[in-house]
Amino acid sequence: MTTAIYFHPICQLHEMGAHHPESPARMKTMMNAFRESGLDRILEYRLSPESTERDIRRVHTQDMINKAKDNIPEPGDYYPLDETPLNHYSWKAALRTTGAALAATDAVLSGEIRNAFCIERPIGHHSTIGEAMGFCVFNSLAIAAMHAIKERKLERVAIVDIDVHHGNGTEDIFSYEPSVLMVSYYQQYLYPFCGNEKERANMVNVPVPPGTGGDVIRRVVTEKWLPALHRHKPEMIFISAGFDAHRDDQLGDMNLVEEDYAWITRQVMDVADQYCQGRIVSFSEGGYNLKALAGSVVAHVKTLAGQS
């Protein structure tokens, strides 16, 4: 079975201003990196379908949905959705991004593909139940995980967040959902300036100081994540694949490199192989130095595709 890439061209049109770090160049960089590395010859490319409002309501409030849907700006203008500027194409891009999450989940669960990587634009892991935050609109990963539980009747899923910023939206959504285990690291004292203040058995979110490198993160994975994942025995794993903990990324101050992302991916795949037939869906989150993003996403997807 293959690794699929879910994307849609309209997601390239979502943008938040000329100098915004979460720019359309990020999606282009990832697609070019797959081609230049030769990965495109073994990946399966799938266009993202649109989700429905019903799909999004499994996670977000109708008021939040309406605020995005009913305030589509004219071309060239922007509408402030909480912290996230929307342009004329953002609503449609958000529907395609959440649609990718659902389609990838169903395709993996049905055995069509082994795993998938979804190119998210807009990204999602900061969005809470009722608020869009931190460059995010809808929390696509959370929507996919909830779909797996409520519609596909999985009893246990796991979420792995490797972004430099804490996935506060994902934690907010699943803090009281024991069928979901979330594990993450994040740089402390960095946006969104929170993380796991209320410890819960299903939340293993580990703050690390600025300057943290791959040696420390590998210990976090080995000593904290893996025991929790083995106890949980997930039937599917979802990854918030942010690459802004890379040493060259300007929005964080951690020191990971491409080999660290490949190593983390292999550990997650080993758990997936043991408990859930390798079923993984990964979502692009942060990563703003384009050269570091290209190398990191290739390391991640190459490992998912069994080519590392």
SEVOKE-908273 format. One line per 10 residues: for each residue x, y negated, z of N, C-alpha, C. Coordinates in steps of 0.2 Angstrom, whole numbers, plus 5000, padded with zeros to 4 digits. Atoms other than C-alpha are relative to their C-alpha. Layout:
BEGIN
X,Y,Z,X,Y,Z,X,Y,Z; ... .
END
This chain:
BEGIN
5004,5006,5000,5000,5000,5000,5004,4994,5000; 4996,5006,5001,5005,4982,4997,4999,4995,5005; 5001,5007,4997,5007,4965,5005,4997,4995,4996; 5003,5005,5004,4995,4952,4999,5001,4993,5002; 4999,5007,4999,4997,4934,4998,4993,4996,4998; 5007,5003,5001,4980,4924,5000,5002,4992,4999; 4999,5007,5001,4980,4906,4993,4994,4998,4996; 5005,5003,5005,4969,4894,4983,5003,4993,4998; 4997,5006,5002,4975,4879,4973,4997,4994,5003; 5003,5006,4997,4963,4867,4981,5003,4999,5007 .
4997,5002,4994,4972,4869,4997,5007,4996,4999; 4994,5005,5002,4987,4860,4988,4997,4993,5000; 5003,5007,5001,4975,4845,4986,4999,4997,5007; 5001,5003,4993,4972,4843,5005,5006,4996,5002; 4994,5004,4997,4984,4829,5012,4997,4995,5004; 5002,5005,4995,4984,4817,5026,5004,4994,5000; 4997,5006,5001,4994,4803,5019,5007,5001,4998; 4994,4999,5004,5010,4800,5009,5006,5003,5005; 4994,4999,4996,5022,4802,5024,4999,5005,5005; 5002,4995,4995,5013,4816,5034,5004,5006,4999 .
4996,4995,5001,5024,4830,5038,4997,5007,4998; 5003,4994,5002,5011,4843,5035,4997,4998,4993; 5001,5003,5007,5011,4839,5016,4999,5006,4995; 5001,4995,5005,5006,4849,5000,5007,5003,4998; 4993,4998,5002,5025,4851,4997,5001,5007,5004; 4999,4994,4997,5024,4865,5010,4998,5006,4997; 5003,4994,5003,5013,4876,5001,5004,5002,4993; 4996,4999,5006,5023,4873,4985,5006,5004,5001; 4993,4998,4998,5039,4877,4994,4999,5008,5001; 5001,4993,4999,5032,4894,5000,4999,5004,4994 .
5002,4997,5007,5025,4899,4983,5007,5001,4996; 4994,4999,5004,5042,4895,4975,5005,5004,5003; 4995,4995,4997,5052,4904,4988,4998,5007,4999; 5002,4993,5001,5042,4920,4985,5003,5002,4993; 4998,4999,5007,5046,4918,4966,5008,5000,5000; 4993,5001,5001,5064,4913,4968,5004,5006,5004; 4997,4995,4997,5068,4927,4980,4998,5007,4997; 5002,4994,5003,5060,4940,4969,4994,5004,5003; 5006,4997,4997,5046,4944,4981,4994,5001,4996; 5006,5001,5004,5033,4939,4969,4999,5007,4996 .
5001,4993,5004,5036,4956,4959,4997,5005,5004; 5003,4995,4996,5030,4966,4974,4994,4998,5004; 5006,5003,4996,5017,4955,4982,4994,5000,4995; 5006,5001,5003,4999,4955,4977,4997,4993,5002; 5002,5006,4999,4992,4938,4975,4992,5000,4999; 5008,5000,5000,4973,4935,4979,4998,4993,5001; 5003,5007,4999,4963,4919,4977,4995,5001,5006; 5004,5001,4994,4955,4914,4994,4992,4999,4998; 5007,5002,5001,4936,4915,4993,4998,4994,5005; 5003,5005,4995,4925,4902,5002,4997,5004,5006 .
5004,4997,4994,4919,4906,5020,4993,4996,5000; 5007,5003,4999,4901,4901,5026,5001,4997,5007; 5000,5003,4994,4897,4890,5040,4998,5005,5006; 5002,4995,4995,4890,4905,5049,5007,5004,5002; 4993,4998,4998,4908,4912,5049,5004,4996,5005; 4996,5004,4996,4915,4897,5056,4997,4999,5007; 5004,5001,4993,4901,4896,5070,5002,5005,5005; 4998,4995,4995,4908,4912,5077,5005,4997,5005; 4995,5002,4996,4922,4901,5084,4999,4992,5002; 5000,5007,4999,4918,4882,5082,4992,4998,5001 .
5006,5003,4999,4903,4871,5087,4997,4998,4993; 5003,5003,5006,4890,4866,5074,5002,4992,4999; 4998,5007,5000,4894,4848,5079,5007,4999,4996; 4993,5001,5003,4912,4850,5074,5000,5002,4993; 5000,4999,5007,4908,4858,5058,4996,4995,4996; 5004,5006,5004,4895,4844,5053,5005,4994,5000; 4996,5006,5001,4908,4831,5057,5005,5000,4994; 4995,4999,5006,4920,4838,5044,4996,5000,4994; 5004,5000,5006,4906,4842,5031,4997,4994,4998; 5004,5006,5001,4896,4826,5033,5004,4994,4999 .
4996,5006,5000,4911,4814,5032,5006,5001,4994; 4995,4999,5006,4920,4819,5015,5001,4993,4997; 4998,5007,5003,4929,4803,5010,5000,5000,4993; 4999,5001,5007,4930,4796,4993,5007,5001,4998; 4993,4999,5002,4946,4800,4983,5004,4994,5002; 4996,5005,4998,4960,4790,4990,4999,4997,5007; 5001,5002,4993,4952,4787,5007,5001,5006,5005; 5000,4995,4995,4953,4797,5023,4995,4999,5006; 5004,5000,4995,4942,4801,5037,5003,5003,5006; 4996,4997,4994,4949,4804,5055,4995,5005,5004 .
5003,4995,4997,4942,4821,5061,5004,5001,5007; 4996,4999,4994,4948,4820,5079,5007,4997,4999; 4993,5002,5001,4967,4820,5077,5002,5001,4993; 4998,4998,5006,4967,4826,5059,4996,4996,4994; 5003,5003,5005,4964,4815,5044,4998,5004,4994; 5003,4996,5006,4953,4822,5030,5000,4996,4994; 5001,5003,5006,4954,4818,5012,4994,5003,4996; 5005,4998,5004,4942,4821,4998,4999,5008,4999; 5000,4993,5002,4947,4839,4996,5001,5005,5007; 4999,4996,4993,4949,4844,5015,4995,5005,5001 .
5006,4995,4999,4932,4852,5017,5000,5006,4996; 5000,4994,5005,4933,4863,5002,5007,5004,5002; 4994,4996,4998,4951,4868,5007,4999,5004,5006; 5001,4997,4993,4946,4872,5025,4996,5006,4999; 5005,4994,5001,4932,4884,5018,5004,5005,4997; 4996,4995,5003,4945,4892,5007,5005,5003,5005; 4995,4997,4995,4958,4894,5021,4996,5005,5005; 5003,4995,4995,4945,4902,5033,4997,5006,4996; 5002,4995,5005,4939,4912,5018,5005,5005,4999; 4994,4995,5000,4956,4919,5016,5001,5004,5006 .
4999,4996,4994,4957,4924,5034,4995,5006,5000; 5005,4995,4999,4941,4934,5033,5001,5005,4994; 4999,4995,5005,4945,4942,5016,5006,5004,5001; 4994,4996,4998,4962,4947,5022,4999,5005,5005; 5002,4995,4994,4955,4955,5038,4996,5006,4997; 5004,4994,5003,4942,4965,5028,5004,5004,4995; 4996,4996,5005,4955,4970,5015,5004,5005,5004; 4995,4996,4996,4967,4976,5028,4996,5006,5004; 5004,4995,4997,4953,4985,5038,4997,5006,4996; 5003,4995,5004,4946,4994,5023,5006,5004,4996 .
4994,4996,5003,4964,5000,5018,5002,4998,4993; 4998,5003,5007,4965,4990,5001,5007,4998,5000; 4994,5002,5000,4981,4983,5007,5003,5001,5007; 4997,4999,4994,4994,4986,5021,4999,4994,5005; 5000,5006,4996,4995,4968,5028,5000,4994,4995; 5001,5006,5004,4993,4950,5022,5003,4994,5003; 4998,5006,4998,5000,4933,5023,4996,4995,4997; 5004,5006,5003,4988,4918,5021,5003,4994,5001; 4997,5007,5000,4995,4901,5016,4994,4996,5002; 5006,5004,4997,4984,4890,5027,5002,4993,4998 .
5000,5007,5001,4981,4872,5022,4993,4998,5000; 4997,5002,4994,4974,4865,5033,5002,5005,5005; 4998,4995,4995,4983,4874,5047,4995,5001,5006; 5006,4999,4996,4973,4880,5062,5001,5001,5008; 5000,4997,4993,4980,4886,5079,4999,4995,5006; 5001,5005,4995,4978,4869,5088,4992,4999,5001; 5007,5002,4999,4959,4868,5085,4997,5004,5005; 5003,4997,4994,4949,4872,5100,4993,5001,4998; 5006,4998,5002,4931,4877,5100,4996,4994,4997; 5003,5006,5002,4925,4859,5098,5004,4994,4997 .
4995,5006,5002,4940,4848,5093,5005,5002,4995; 4994,4999,5005,4952,4847,5078,5006,4996,5003; 4994,5003,4997,4969,4844,5084,5006,5002,4996; 4994,4998,5003,4987,4843,5078,5001,5003,4993; 4999,4999,5007,4986,4843,5059,4995,5006,4998; 5005,4994,5001,4972,4857,5061,4993,4998,4999; 5007,5001,5000,4954,4858,5056,4997,5006,5003; 5003,4995,4997,4947,4875,5059,5005,5006,5001; 4995,4995,4998,4956,4889,5068,4999,5007,4996; 5001,4994,5004,4957,4902,5054,5001,5007,5003 .
4998,4994,4997,4966,4915,5064,4994,5002,5005; 5005,4998,4995,4953,4914,5078,4994,5002,4997; 5006,4998,5004,4939,4915,5065,5001,5008,4998; 4999,4993,5002,4947,4931,5058,5000,5005,5006; 5000,4995,4994,4950,4939,5075,4993,5001,5003; 5007,5000,4998,4932,4935,5080,4996,5005,4996; 5003,4996,5005,4926,4943,5064,5001,5007,5001; 4998,4993,4999,4936,4959,5067,4996,5003,5006; 5003,4998,4994,4928,4960,5085,4992,5001,4999; 5007,5000,5000,4910,4955,5081,4997,5003,4994 .
5003,4997,5007,4907,4961,5063,5003,5007,4999; 4997,4994,5002,4920,4975,5061,5001,5005,5006; 5000,4996,4994,4918,4981,5079,5006,5003,5003; 4994,4998,4997,4936,4982,5084,4999,4999,5008; 5000,5001,4993,4938,4984,5103,5006,4996,5003; 4994,5003,4997,4955,4977,5105,5004,4997,4994; 4996,5004,5005,4965,4964,5094,5005,4996,5004; 4995,5004,4997,4981,4955,5098,5002,4994,4995; 4998,5006,5003,4987,4938,5093,5007,4998,5002; 4993,5001,4999,5006,4934,5091,5001,4993,4997 .
4999,5007,5002,5010,4915,5090,5007,4998,5001; 4993,5001,5000,5028,4911,5085,5002,4992,4998; 4999,5007,5001,5026,4892,5082,5003,4997,5006; 4997,5003,4994,5036,4880,5092,4995,4996,5004; 5005,5004,4996,5020,4871,5098,4995,5006,5003; 5004,4996,4997,5009,4880,5110,4993,5000,4996; 5007,4999,5004,4993,4887,5101,4994,4999,5005; 5005,5001,4995,4982,4879,5113,4992,5001,4998; 5007,4998,5003,4966,4881,5102,4999,5007,5001; 5001,4993,5000,4968,4899,5101,5000,5002,5007 .
5001,4999,4993,4971,4900,5120,4993,4998,5002; 5007,5002,4997,4955,4890,5123,4995,5004,4997; 5005,4996,5002,4945,4901,5112,4999,5007,5003; 5000,4993,4998,4950,4918,5119,5002,5001,5007; 4998,4999,4993,4954,4914,5137,4996,5005,5004; 5004,4996,4996,4939,4923,5143,4997,5006,4996; 5002,4994,5005,4939,4937,5129,5005,5005,5001; 4995,4995,4998,4947,4952,5137,5002,5005,4994; 4998,4996,5006,4947,4961,5120,5005,4998,4996; 4994,5003,5003,4960,4949,5114,5006,4999,5004 .
4993,5002,4996,4978,4948,5120,5003,4995,4995; 4996,5005,5003,4988,4933,5115,5007,5000,5003; 4993,5000,4998,5007,4933,5116,5003,4994,4996; 4996,5005,5003,5018,4918,5112,5006,4997,5004; 4995,5005,4996,5033,4907,5116,4998,4993,4997; 5000,5007,5002,5033,4888,5114,5005,4996,5004; 4996,5004,4997,5044,4874,5118,4996,4996,5005; 5003,5004,4995,5039,4866,5134,5001,4993,5000; 5000,5008,5000,5035,4847,5136,5000,4998,4993; 5001,5002,5007,5031,4847,5117,4993,5000,4999 .
5007,5000,5002,5014,4843,5109,4998,5008,5000; 5005,5004,4997,5001,4848,5114,5000,4999,5008; 4998,5002,4993,5009,4846,5131,4996,5004,5005; 5004,4995,4996,5000,4861,5139,5002,5007,4998; 4998,4993,5001,5001,4880,5140,4999,5004,5006; 5000,4994,4995,4995,4894,5151,5000,4997,5007; 5000,5002,4993,4992,4883,5166,4996,5005,5005; 5004,4995,4996,4979,4896,5172,5002,5007,4997; 4998,4993,5003,4987,4913,5170,4994,5005,5000; 5005,4995,5001,4976,4926,5164,5003,5007,4997 .
4997,4993,5001,4979,4945,5161,5001,5000,4992; 5000,4999,5007,4976,4943,5142,5004,4994,4996; 4996,5006,5002,4987,4927,5140,5007,5001,5002; 4993,5000,4998,5006,4930,5139,5004,4995,4996; 4997,5005,5003,5012,4913,5134,5005,4997,5004; 4993,5001,4996,5030,4909,5138,5003,4994,4998; 4997,5007,5001,5036,4891,5139,5008,5001,5000; 4993,5000,5000,5055,4889,5135,5003,4993,4999; 4997,5007,5001,5066,4874,5136,5003,4998,4994; 4997,5003,5006,5072,4863,5122,5007,5004,4999 .
4993,4997,5001,5088,4871,5114,5000,5008,5000; 5000,4993,4999,5082,4889,5116,5001,5003,4993; 4998,4996,5006,5089,4901,5103,4998,5007,5000; 5003,4993,5002,5086,4918,5096,5002,5005,5006; 4998,4995,4994,5095,4927,5111,4995,5000,5005; 5005,5000,4995,5082,4921,5123,4994,5002,4998; 5007,4998,5003,5067,4923,5112,5000,5008,4999; 5000,4993,5000,5072,4941,5109,4999,5003,5007; 5002,4997,4993,5072,4944,5128,4993,4999,5002; 5007,5001,4999,5055,4936,5129,4996,5005,4997 .
5003,4995,5003,5049,4948,5116,5000,5006,5003; 4998,4993,4998,5057,4963,5123,4997,5001,5007; 5002,5000,4993,5053,4959,5142,4993,4998,5001; 5007,5003,4998,5036,4950,5141,4995,5002,4995; 5005,4998,5005,5027,4953,5124,4999,5007,5000; 5001,4993,5002,5031,4971,5120,4996,5004,5006; 5004,4996,4995,5025,4978,5137,4993,4998,5000; 5007,5002,5000,5009,4968,5136,4996,5003,4994; 5003,4997,5006,5006,4974,5118,4999,5007,5001; 5001,4993,5000,5009,4992,5122,4994,5002,5005 .
5005,4999,4995,4997,4991,5137,4993,4999,4997; 5006,5002,5003,4984,4983,5126,4998,5005,4994; 5002,4995,5006,4985,4995,5111,4996,4997,4995; 5005,5004,5005,4978,4983,5098,4998,5005,4994; 5002,4996,5006,4968,4990,5084,5001,4995,4993; 4998,5004,5006,4974,4975,5073,5004,4994,5003; 4996,5005,4998,4987,4961,5075,4999,4994,4995; 5000,5006,5004,4986,4943,5069,5006,4996,5002; 4994,5004,4999,5001,4932,5068,4999,4992,4998; 5000,5007,5002,5001,4913,5069,5008,4998,4999 .
4993,5000,5002,5017,4911,5059,5003,4993,4998; 4997,5007,5001,5024,4894,5062,5008,5001,5000; 4993,4999,5001,5042,4892,5057,5004,4994,5003; 4997,5006,4998,5046,4875,5066,5004,5001,5006; 4995,4999,4995,5056,4883,5080,5007,5002,4997; 4993,5000,5003,5070,4884,5067,5004,4995,5002; 4996,5005,4997,5085,4875,5072,5001,4994,4995; 4999,5006,5004,5084,4863,5057,4993,4996,4999; 5006,5004,5001,5066,4858,5059,4999,4994,5005; 5000,5007,4997,5063,4840,5064,4994,4999,5005 .
5005,5001,4995,5047,4842,5074,5001,5004,5007; 4999,4996,4994,5054,4854,5087,5008,4999,5002; 4993,5000,4998,5070,4857,5097,5002,5007,5002; 4998,4994,4999,5073,4875,5096,5005,5003,4995; 4994,4998,5004,5087,4885,5088,4999,5007,4996; 5001,4994,5003,5079,4900,5079,5003,5000,4993; 4998,4999,5007,5086,4906,5062,4996,5005,4996; 5004,4995,5004,5079,4917,5048,5000,5007,5003; 4999,4993,4998,5086,4933,5055,4995,5001,5007; 5004,5000,4995,5076,4929,5071,4993,5002,4998 .
5007,4999,5002,5060,4928,5062,4999,5007,4997; 5001,4994,5003,5063,4944,5053,5000,5005,5006; 4999,4995,4994,5068,4953,5070,4993,5000,5003; 5006,5000,4997,5052,4947,5078,4994,5003,4996; 5005,4996,5004,5041,4953,5063,5001,5007,5000; 4999,4993,5000,5049,4970,5064,4997,5003,5007; 5002,4998,4993,5045,4971,5083,4992,5001,4999; 5007,5000,5001,5027,4967,5079,4997,5005,4996; 5002,4994,5004,5026,4979,5065,5001,5007,5003; 5000,4994,4996,5032,4993,5076,4994,5001,5004 .
5006,4999,4996,5018,4990,5088,4994,5002,4995; 5005,4999,5005,5006,4989,5073,5000,5007,4997; 4999,4994,5003,5013,5005,5066,4998,5006,5005; 5001,4995,4995,5011,5014,5083,4992,5000,5002; 5007,5001,4997,4993,5008,5087,4994,4999,4995; 5005,5002,5004,4984,5002,5072,5001,5001,4992; 4999,4999,5007,4990,5009,5055,5004,4995,4997; 4996,5006,5003,5001,4994,5052,4996,4994,4999; 5005,5006,5002,4986,4982,5051,5002,4993,5003; 4998,5007,4998,4993,4964,5052,4997,4995,4995 .
5002,5005,5004,4986,4948,5045,5004,4994,5003; 4996,5005,4998,4998,4933,5046,4998,4993,4997; 5003,5007,5002,4994,4914,5044,5006,4995,5001; 4995,5006,4999,5006,4900,5040,4998,4995,5004; 5002,5006,4996,5006,4887,5053,5005,4994,4999; 4995,5006,5001,5020,4874,5056,5006,5002,4996; 4994,4999,5003,5037,4872,5048,5001,4995,4995; 5000,5007,5003,5042,4855,5041,5006,4998,4997; 4994,5001,5004,5060,4856,5035,4999,5005,4994; 5002,4996,5005,5057,4863,5018,5005,5006,4998 .
4995,4995,5001,5073,4872,5016,5000,5006,5005; 5001,4995,4994,5071,4881,5033,4994,5004,4999; 5006,4997,5001,5053,4884,5029,5000,5006,4994; 4999,4995,5006,5058,4893,5012,5003,5006,5003; 4996,4994,4997,5071,4904,5021,4996,5004,5005; 5003,4997,4994,5060,4908,5036,4994,5004,4997; 5006,4996,5003,5044,4913,5026,5002,5006,4996; 4998,4994,5004,5054,4924,5014,5002,5006,5005; 4998,4995,4996,5062,4933,5029,4994,5003,5003; 5006,4998,4997,5045,4935,5037,4996,5005,4995 .
5004,4996,5004,5035,4941,5022,5004,5006,4997; 4996,4994,5003,5050,4952,5015,4999,5005,5005; 5000,4995,4995,5049,4961,5032,4993,5003,5000; 5007,4997,5000,5030,4963,5031,4999,5005,4994; 5001,4996,5006,5032,4970,5014,5005,5006,5000; 4996,4994,4999,5045,4983,5020,5007,4999,4996; 4994,5001,5004,5060,4975,5010,5006,4997,5004; 4994,5003,4996,5071,4969,5024,5005,5005,5001 .
END
